[in-house]
Amino acid sequence: MARNKHPEETVGRILDVAMRLFVEKGFEHTTIQDIVDNLNVTKGAVYHHFKSKEDILDAAIERESAPLMKELVAIRDDPRMTGLEKMQALFEASMDGPQLPLSAEVAVEPDPVKNSRFLGMQYRSIIEEVAPRFVEPIIWQGMEDGTIRTEHPREMAEVVLILANLWVSPMFRMTDADQLRRRMDYYVELLHLMGLNVKPGRITGMLEDFRSGYEQKLQERGGRA
């Protein structure tokens, strides 16, 4: 069997085709065979790079998020900002990232049992990467400069991210606009109680835009809204 001399190109093509199909057909209605049929590769070639379509979606989002990751590193390492200012900047930058629009386009059905693998991947990313790499170091700085008050920096980092990504987000628990606003208001209240006096700013409005687009995509595909 000939060796693939350009695996990066193959991966890129897989991600491009998969994302097009996810947007057109919906994540649930796209199979690995659909992706293979739209590529000049074997099913084995796809499985050589990805274990499942959840892995493909995760890799596609990660690819689109590369510029955001650089921005988050710059925020984390900026010597001019306090810990609290960095937390606010982190929130704002994350809202400008590609994950919300991409997630709205793909519109994974908001069923945490049916899509438990994807949910688990999101949770693992929070616990193993985003919290220790970005949020916890900023909280430690805030503790040192007096802008963040806590004795549990790791736990705070994890709770802040889990609530933001899995509880506030309509992706895993669909809701209407009023419920989303109340959920976001309470999330900000909890942040204040934890000593993170961040401002919600335009975050609520962006989440509502995401919720609306997400719901529309589900309805177009006959999914559950």
C-alpha positions as CSV (number, residue, x, y, z in Angstrom):
1,M,0.0,0.0,0.0
2,A,1.4,3.4,-1.0
3,R,2.3,5.7,1.9
4,N,0.5,9.0,2.0
5,K,3.2,11.6,1.6
6,H,1.0,14.5,2.4
7,P,-1.1,13.6,5.5
8,E,-1.7,17.2,6.3
9,E,-3.4,17.7,2.9
10,T,-5.6,14.7,3.5
11,V,-6.6,15.9,6.9
12,G,-7.4,19.3,5.5
13,R,-9.6,17.8,2.8
14,I,-11.4,15.6,5.3
15,L,-12.2,18.6,7.5
16,D,-13.3,20.8,4.6
17,V,-15.7,18.1,3.2
18,A,-17.0,17.1,6.6
19,M,-17.8,20.6,7.6
20,R,-19.6,21.3,4.3
21,L,-21.7,18.2,4.9
22,F,-22.3,19.0,8.6
23,V,-23.7,22.4,7.6
24,E,-25.7,21.1,4.6
25,K,-27.2,17.9,6.1
26,G,-26.7,18.4,9.8
27,F,-24.2,16.6,12.1
28,E,-26.6,13.8,13.1
29,H,-27.5,13.0,9.4
30,T,-23.9,12.9,8.1
31,T,-22.1,9.6,8.3
32,I,-18.5,8.7,7.8
33,Q,-19.5,7.0,4.6
34,D,-21.0,10.3,3.3
35,I,-17.6,12.0,4.0
36,V,-15.8,9.1,2.2
37,D,-18.2,9.3,-0.8
38,N,-17.3,13.0,-1.2
39,L,-13.5,12.4,-1.1
40,N,-11.1,10.4,-3.3
41,V,-10.0,8.4,-0.3
42,T,-10.9,5.1,1.4
43,K,-12.9,4.8,4.6
44,G,-9.7,3.4,6.2
45,A,-7.9,6.6,5.3
46,V,-10.5,8.6,7.2
47,Y,-10.3,6.4,10.2
48,H,-6.5,6.5,10.1
49,H,-6.8,10.2,11.1
50,F,-10.1,10.3,13.0
51,K,-11.8,7.8,15.2
52,S,-15.3,9.3,14.7
53,K,-17.2,12.2,13.2
54,E,-17.1,13.8,16.6
55,D,-13.4,13.8,16.4
56,I,-13.7,15.4,12.9
57,L,-15.9,18.2,14.2
58,D,-13.6,18.8,17.2
59,A,-10.6,19.0,14.9
60,A,-12.4,21.4,12.5
61,I,-13.3,23.7,15.3
62,E,-9.8,23.5,16.7
63,R,-8.4,24.4,13.2
64,E,-10.7,27.4,13.0
65,S,-9.8,28.4,16.5
66,A,-6.0,28.6,16.0
67,P,-6.0,32.4,15.7
68,L,-8.1,32.7,18.8
69,M,-5.7,30.5,20.8
70,K,-2.9,32.9,19.9
71,E,-5.0,35.8,21.1
72,L,-5.7,34.0,24.4
73,V,-2.0,33.4,25.0
74,A,-1.3,37.1,24.3
75,I,-4.0,38.1,26.8
76,R,-2.7,35.6,29.4
77,D,0.9,36.9,29.1
78,D,0.1,40.6,28.8
79,P,2.1,42.3,31.6
80,R,-0.1,45.5,31.4
81,M,-3.3,44.0,32.6
82,T,-4.5,42.8,36.0
83,G,-5.9,39.4,36.5
84,L,-9.5,40.7,36.5
85,E,-8.9,42.7,33.3
86,K,-7.5,39.6,31.7
87,M,-10.6,37.6,32.6
88,Q,-12.8,40.3,31.0
89,A,-10.6,40.3,27.9
90,L,-10.8,36.5,27.8
91,F,-14.6,36.6,27.8
92,E,-14.7,39.2,25.0
93,A,-12.1,37.4,22.9
94,S,-13.9,34.0,23.3
95,M,-17.1,35.6,22.1
96,D,-15.3,36.8,18.9
97,G,-14.0,33.3,18.2
98,P,-15.3,30.9,15.6
99,Q,-16.9,28.3,17.9
100,L,-20.3,30.0,18.3
101,P,-20.9,30.7,14.6
102,L,-19.6,27.2,13.6
103,S,-21.7,25.5,16.3
104,A,-24.8,27.4,15.1
105,E,-24.1,26.3,11.5
106,V,-23.6,22.7,12.4
107,A,-26.3,22.7,15.0
108,V,-25.6,19.5,16.9
109,E,-28.9,18.3,18.3
110,P,-29.2,19.5,21.9
111,D,-29.5,16.0,23.4
112,P,-26.7,15.3,25.9
113,V,-27.5,11.6,25.9
114,K,-27.6,11.2,22.2
115,N,-24.5,13.3,21.7
116,S,-22.7,12.2,24.9
117,R,-19.4,11.6,23.1
118,F,-19.2,15.2,21.9
119,L,-20.3,16.5,25.3
120,G,-17.6,14.5,26.9
121,M,-15.0,15.8,24.5
122,Q,-16.1,19.4,25.4
123,Y,-15.8,18.6,29.1
124,R,-12.4,17.0,28.7
125,S,-11.1,20.0,26.8
126,I,-12.2,22.3,29.6
127,I,-10.6,20.2,32.4
128,E,-7.4,19.2,30.7
129,E,-6.6,22.2,28.4
130,V,-8.5,25.5,28.7
131,A,-8.8,25.7,32.5
132,P,-5.2,24.9,33.4
133,R,-3.6,26.6,30.3
134,F,-5.6,29.9,30.3
135,V,-8.0,30.6,33.1
136,E,-6.2,29.2,36.2
137,P,-3.0,31.2,35.5
138,I,-5.0,34.4,35.2
139,I,-6.8,33.7,38.4
140,W,-3.5,33.1,40.2
141,Q,-2.3,36.5,39.0
142,G,-5.6,38.1,40.1
143,M,-5.0,36.6,43.6
144,E,-1.6,38.1,43.7
145,D,-2.5,41.6,42.5
146,G,-5.7,41.7,44.6
147,T,-8.3,41.9,41.8
148,I,-9.6,38.3,42.3
149,R,-10.4,36.8,45.6
150,T,-10.5,33.0,46.0
151,E,-8.6,30.2,47.7
152,H,-9.5,27.7,45.0
153,P,-8.1,28.9,41.7
154,R,-8.3,25.5,39.9
155,E,-11.8,24.9,41.0
156,M,-12.9,28.4,40.1
157,A,-11.4,28.1,36.7
158,E,-13.2,24.8,36.0
159,V,-16.6,26.0,37.3
160,V,-16.4,29.3,35.3
161,L,-15.8,27.4,32.1
162,I,-18.2,24.4,32.7
163,L,-21.1,26.8,33.4
164,A,-20.2,29.0,30.4
165,N,-19.8,26.2,27.9
166,L,-22.2,23.6,29.1
167,W,-24.9,25.3,31.1
168,V,-25.3,28.8,29.6
169,S,-24.8,27.5,26.1
170,P,-28.0,26.6,24.2
171,M,-26.1,23.8,22.5
172,F,-26.7,21.4,25.3
173,R,-29.9,22.7,26.7
174,M,-32.2,24.5,24.3
175,T,-34.1,27.5,25.6
176,D,-36.0,30.6,24.5
177,A,-34.6,34.1,24.5
178,D,-36.0,35.1,27.9
179,Q,-34.7,32.0,29.7
180,L,-31.3,32.5,28.1
181,R,-31.1,36.1,29.3
182,R,-32.1,34.9,32.9
183,R,-29.5,32.1,32.8
184,M,-26.8,34.6,31.6
185,D,-27.8,37.1,34.2
186,Y,-27.5,34.5,37.0
187,Y,-24.2,33.3,35.6
188,V,-22.8,36.8,35.8
189,E,-24.2,37.1,39.4
190,L,-22.4,33.9,40.3
191,L,-19.2,35.3,38.8
192,H,-19.6,38.3,41.0
193,L,-20.1,36.1,44.1
194,M,-16.9,34.3,43.2
195,G,-15.1,37.6,43.1
196,L,-15.0,37.9,39.3
197,N,-16.6,41.3,38.7
198,V,-16.7,40.9,34.9
199,K,-19.2,42.8,32.9
200,P,-21.6,40.8,30.6
201,G,-21.2,43.5,27.9
202,R,-22.3,42.2,24.5
203,I,-22.0,38.5,25.6
204,T,-25.8,38.1,26.2
205,G,-26.7,39.6,22.8
206,M,-24.2,37.3,21.0
207,L,-25.6,34.3,22.8
208,E,-29.1,35.2,21.8
209,D,-27.9,35.5,18.1
210,F,-26.4,32.1,18.5
211,R,-29.5,30.6,20.0
212,S,-31.7,32.1,17.3
213,G,-29.5,30.8,14.5
214,Y,-29.1,27.4,16.1
215,E,-32.8,27.0,16.6
216,Q,-33.5,28.0,13.0
217,K,-31.0,25.4,11.7
218,L,-32.6,22.7,13.8
219,Q,-36.1,23.6,12.6
220,E,-34.9,23.6,8.9
221,R,-33.6,20.0,9.4
222,G,-36.7,18.8,11.3
223,G,-34.7,18.6,14.6
224,R,-36.0,19.3,18.0
225,A,-36.1,23.0,19.0
